[in-house]
Amino acid sequence: MDLVEIWRVKAFAKRNPRFLTRVFSAAEIAYCKAKKDPWPHFAVRFAAKEAVYKALGKAEIPLTAISVRRDRNGRPSVTVRGRPARGLKLSLSHGREHAVAFAVRLR
């Protein structure tokens, strides 16, 4: 589980122009930027990457290798190094101030 304050992601991205490309895939950036307010979407994806990282317990996986997507039904899914993360369930939510993600490893 990971909880992120949306304003912090926005402020960090504004101060560090390369932050988005160093953390998010091109598809994630395009998805978020297509939204009226992209920052909750960036924040919830950042929280998801952290939650997945924790669930997998693998320090050698960089956040850039973890990518959050939506399936045909709008459910979040995750890939690691371009491959579907089998046995991993993801739940995302955000409000006005916070974004939260839960990653559960099944096995």
C-alpha positions as CSV (number, residue, x, y, z in Angstrom):
1,M,0.0,0.0,0.0
2,D,1.2,3.5,-0.7
3,L,-0.4,6.9,0.0
4,V,0.8,10.0,-1.9
5,E,-0.1,13.7,-1.5
6,I,-1.0,14.9,-4.9
7,W,0.4,18.4,-4.4
8,R,3.8,16.9,-3.7
9,V,4.0,15.0,-7.0
10,K,2.9,18.2,-8.8
11,A,5.4,20.4,-7.0
12,F,8.3,17.9,-7.5
13,A,7.5,17.6,-11.2
14,K,7.4,21.4,-11.6
15,R,10.8,21.8,-9.8
16,N,12.4,18.8,-11.7
17,P,11.3,18.8,-15.4
18,R,12.8,15.3,-16.0
19,F,10.9,13.7,-13.1
20,L,8.0,12.6,-15.3
21,T,10.1,10.9,-17.9
22,R,12.4,9.3,-15.3
23,V,9.5,7.7,-13.4
24,F,6.6,7.2,-15.9
25,S,6.4,5.4,-19.3
26,A,5.4,7.4,-22.4
27,A,2.0,5.7,-22.3
28,E,1.5,6.7,-18.6
29,I,2.5,10.3,-19.4
30,A,0.1,10.4,-22.4
31,Y,-2.8,9.0,-20.4
32,C,-2.3,11.4,-17.5
33,K,-1.8,14.5,-19.7
34,A,-5.0,13.7,-21.6
35,K,-6.9,14.3,-18.4
36,K,-8.3,17.8,-17.4
37,D,-6.2,17.7,-14.2
38,P,-3.3,15.2,-14.8
39,W,-1.8,15.4,-11.3
40,P,-4.2,13.0,-9.4
41,H,-3.5,10.5,-12.2
42,F,0.3,10.9,-12.0
43,A,0.1,10.7,-8.2
44,V,-2.0,7.5,-8.2
45,R,0.4,5.9,-10.7
46,F,3.3,6.9,-8.5
47,A,1.6,5.3,-5.5
48,A,0.9,2.2,-7.6
49,K,4.5,1.9,-8.6
50,E,5.6,2.1,-4.9
51,A,3.0,-0.4,-3.8
52,V,4.0,-2.9,-6.5
53,Y,7.7,-2.4,-5.6
54,K,6.8,-3.2,-2.0
55,A,4.6,-6.2,-2.9
56,L,7.3,-7.7,-5.1
57,G,10.0,-7.1,-2.5
58,K,12.6,-6.7,-5.2
59,A,15.0,-3.8,-4.8
60,E,16.5,-4.4,-8.2
61,I,13.3,-3.3,-10.0
62,P,13.4,0.4,-10.8
63,L,10.1,2.4,-10.8
64,T,10.6,2.9,-14.5
65,A,10.2,-0.8,-15.1
66,I,6.8,-0.8,-13.5
67,S,4.0,0.5,-15.7
68,V,0.3,1.0,-14.8
69,R,-2.3,0.4,-17.4
70,R,-6.0,0.0,-17.7
71,D,-7.6,-3.1,-19.2
72,R,-10.6,-3.0,-21.6
73,N,-13.0,-2.7,-18.6
74,G,-11.1,0.1,-17.0
75,R,-9.5,-2.0,-14.3
76,P,-5.9,-1.2,-13.4
77,S,-3.2,-3.6,-14.3
78,V,0.5,-3.6,-14.1
79,T,3.4,-4.7,-16.2
80,V,7.0,-5.1,-15.0
81,R,9.6,-4.7,-17.7
82,G,6.9,-4.9,-20.4
83,R,5.4,-8.2,-19.2
84,P,2.1,-8.6,-17.3
85,A,2.7,-9.0,-13.6
86,R,0.9,-12.3,-13.1
87,G,-0.5,-12.9,-9.6
88,L,-0.6,-9.3,-8.7
89,K,-3.8,-7.4,-8.1
90,L,-3.9,-3.6,-8.1
91,S,-6.5,-1.1,-6.7
92,L,-6.2,2.6,-7.2
93,S,-8.1,5.6,-5.8
94,H,-7.6,9.3,-5.5
95,G,-9.5,12.3,-4.1
96,R,-8.7,16.0,-4.1
97,E,-5.6,15.8,-1.9
98,H,-4.4,12.2,-1.8
99,A,-3.9,9.2,-4.0
100,V,-3.7,5.6,-2.7
101,A,-2.7,2.3,-4.3
102,F,-2.9,-1.2,-3.0
103,A,-0.9,-4.0,-4.6
104,V,-1.6,-7.6,-3.5
105,R,0.6,-10.5,-4.5
106,L,-1.4,-13.7,-4.9
107,R,0.4,-17.0,-4.5
